[in-house]
C-alpha cells in the first residue's frame, strides 16, 4: 500500500498534487481516482487475509480446504466483496 501510494504515477500513470481538489467541476479529480484505487486494494487485501486467517495450526497449510463448508464465512466474504 505504501509503495502504491508513493509511486502511483509510475504504476498507474496518475499524477496529482496533495493540494488538488477532490472534485474537478463535475468530474472526480485524479486525486480521487488514485485514492479510490488505493482503498479498493486495501479492501481486497483484507479479503485475502480473511482466507489466510482461517487456518491457525502450522500443520494445516491448505487454506482453501473446507472453504465452502462455513456458511457464515461465505456470507461475510461475499458481502464485503460485493459492497
C-alpha positions as CSV (number, residue, x, y, z in Angstrom):
1,X,0.0,0.0,0.0
2,X,2.8,2.4,0.9
3,X,4.6,1.8,-2.4
4,X,1.4,2.1,-4.4
5,X,0.6,5.4,-2.7
6,X,4.0,7.0,-3.3
7,X,4.7,5.5,-6.8
8,X,1.2,5.8,-8.2
9,X,2.4,7.9,-11.1
10,X,4.8,5.1,-12.2
11,X,2.3,2.3,-11.6
12,X,-1.0,3.8,-12.9
13,X,0.1,6.9,-14.6
14,X,-2.0,9.2,-12.4
15,X,-0.4,12.5,-11.4
16,X,-1.9,14.8,-8.8
17,X,-0.7,17.2,-6.1
18,X,-1.8,16.9,-2.5
19,X,-3.5,20.3,-2.6
20,X,-5.6,19.4,-5.6
21,X,-9.4,19.5,-5.0
22,X,-11.3,16.2,-4.7
23,X,-13.8,17.3,-7.5
24,X,-12.7,19.0,-10.7
25,X,-16.0,20.6,-11.6
26,X,-18.5,17.8,-12.0
27,X,-15.9,15.0,-12.6
28,X,-13.7,13.5,-9.9
29,X,-10.1,14.6,-10.0
30,X,-7.1,12.4,-10.4
31,X,-6.5,12.5,-6.7
32,X,-9.9,10.9,-6.1
33,X,-9.2,8.2,-8.7
34,X,-5.9,7.4,-7.0
35,X,-7.3,7.2,-3.5
36,X,-10.2,5.1,-4.7
37,X,-7.8,2.6,-6.2
38,X,-5.8,2.5,-3.0
39,X,-9.0,1.9,-1.0
40,X,-10.0,-1.0,-3.3
41,X,-6.6,-2.5,-3.0
42,X,-6.9,-2.3,0.8
43,X,-10.3,-4.0,0.8
44,X,-9.2,-6.9,-1.4
45,X,-6.0,-7.3,0.7
46,X,-8.3,-7.8,3.7
47,X,-10.4,-10.3,1.8
48,X,-7.4,-12.4,1.0
49,X,-6.3,-12.1,4.6
50,X,-9.7,-13.4,5.7
51,X,-9.0,-16.6,3.7
52,X,-5.4,-16.9,5.1
53,X,-6.6,-16.5,8.7
54,X,-8.9,-19.5,8.6
55,X,-6.2,-22.0,9.4
56,X,-4.3,-21.4,12.6
57,X,-2.3,-24.6,13.1
58,X,1.1,-24.7,11.3
59,X,0.4,-28.4,10.3
60,X,-2.6,-27.4,8.2
61,X,-1.4,-25.4,5.2
62,X,-4.3,-25.7,2.7
63,X,-6.3,-22.6,3.5
64,X,-8.8,-23.5,0.7
65,X,-9.8,-26.8,2.2
66,X,-13.4,-26.6,3.5
67,X,-13.8,-23.1,2.3
68,X,-17.4,-23.6,1.2
69,X,-18.5,-25.5,4.3
70,X,-18.7,-22.5,6.6
71,X,-21.9,-20.6,5.6
72,X,-21.3,-17.6,7.8
73,X,-17.8,-17.1,6.4
74,X,-19.1,-17.2,2.9
75,X,-21.9,-14.7,3.6
76,X,-19.5,-12.2,5.2
77,X,-16.8,-12.7,2.5
78,X,-19.2,-12.2,-0.4
79,X,-21.0,-9.3,1.3
80,X,-17.7,-7.4,1.7
81,X,-16.7,-8.3,-1.9
82,X,-20.0,-7.1,-3.3
83,X,-20.4,-3.9,-1.2
